[in-house]
Amino acid sequence: MHRDHTYRALLVWEGNRGEGTSTYKGYGRRWRAFFDGKPDLVGTADPAFRGEPERHNPEDLLVASLSSCHMLTYLALCAQDRISVVSYSDEATGVVSTTPDGGGRFKSVTLHPKVEISDPARVEAARKLHEKAHALCFIAASVNFPVHHEAHVATGEAPRPLA
């Protein structure tokens, strides 16, 4: 069954230091996003573009969106296939290439999921579900650059010695 889902955010720029954008260096890049019934999200530009390093920037959030979408899709697929995931982490990396005119674009994002499952007999099945998760991820399907994944799936068991 096809359904549309609508998502809303109110974004407010908080960087006016008294003179607006009268000079490029004179205004702050801080912003705040409001979502009904959820905590605010505070952000800025990347430090390379005069942002604050301790705040999230749109590039961070895009990489995190891709990583979390893959993870949530993957966990649902594992649950449906009765594969018990006991831990999951991902050190995702995005590469942005800038252009001389001040623009740019993401060239790629690579996900590096590290998954631990409980049943050693299901490692290969769990590994294959990353392909399906990638195909079903809403965010990965929406971007115009490649999203790669280099998954590692294992169990917590120590390797058994050869007989």
Secondary structure in CASP SS format (residue, H / E / C, confidence):
PFRMAT SS
TARGET T0000
AUTHOR 0000-0000-0000
METHOD secondary structure of the structure
MODEL  1
M C 1.00
H C 1.00
R C 1.00
D C 1.00
H C 1.00
T C 1.00
Y C 1.00
R C 1.00
A C 1.00
L E 1.00
L E 1.00
V E 1.00
W E 1.00
E C 1.00
G C 1.00
N C 1.00
R C 1.00
G C 1.00
E C 1.00
G C 1.00
T C 1.00
S C 1.00
T C 1.00
Y C 1.00
K C 1.00
G C 1.00
Y C 1.00
G C 1.00
R C 1.00
R C 1.00
W E 1.00
R E 1.00
A E 1.00
F E 1.00
F C 1.00
D C 1.00
G C 1.00
K C 1.00
P C 1.00
D C 1.00
L E 1.00
V E 1.00
G E 1.00
T C 1.00
A C 1.00
D C 1.00
P H 1.00
A H 1.00
F H 1.00
R C 1.00
G C 1.00
E C 1.00
P C 1.00
E C 1.00
R C 1.00
H E 1.00
N C 1.00
P H 1.00
E H 1.00
D H 1.00
L H 1.00
L H 1.00
V H 1.00
A H 1.00
S H 1.00
L H 1.00
S H 1.00
S H 1.00
C H 1.00
H H 1.00
M H 1.00
L H 1.00
T H 1.00
Y H 1.00
L H 1.00
A H 1.00
L H 1.00
C H 1.00
A H 1.00
Q H 1.00
D C 1.00
R C 1.00
I C 1.00
S C 1.00
V E 1.00
V E 1.00
S E 1.00
Y E 1.00
S E 1.00
D E 1.00
E C 1.00
A C 1.00
T E 1.00
G E 1.00
V E 1.00
V E 1.00
S E 1.00
T E 1.00
T C 1.00
P C 1.00
D C 1.00
G C 1.00
G C 1.00
G E 1.00
R E 1.00
F E 1.00
K E 1.00
S E 1.00
V E 1.00
T E 1.00
L E 1.00
H C 1.00
P E 1.00
K E 1.00
V E 1.00
E E 1.00
I E 1.00
S C 1.00
D C 1.00
P H 1.00
A H 1.00
R H 1.00
V H 1.00
E H 1.00
A H 1.00
A H 1.00
R H 1.00
K H 1.00
L H 1.00
H H 1.00
E H 1.00
K H 1.00
A H 1.00
H H 1.00
A H 1.00
L H 1.00
C C 1.00
F H 1.00
I H 1.00
A H 1.00
A H 1.00
S H 1.00
V C 1.00
N C 1.00
F C 1.00
P C 1.00
V E 1.00
H E 1.00
H E 1.00
E C 1.00
A C 1.00
H E 1.00
V E 1.00
A E 1.00
T E 1.00
G C 1.00
E C 1.00
A C 1.00
P C 1.00
R C 1.00
P C 1.00
L C 1.00
A C 1.00
END
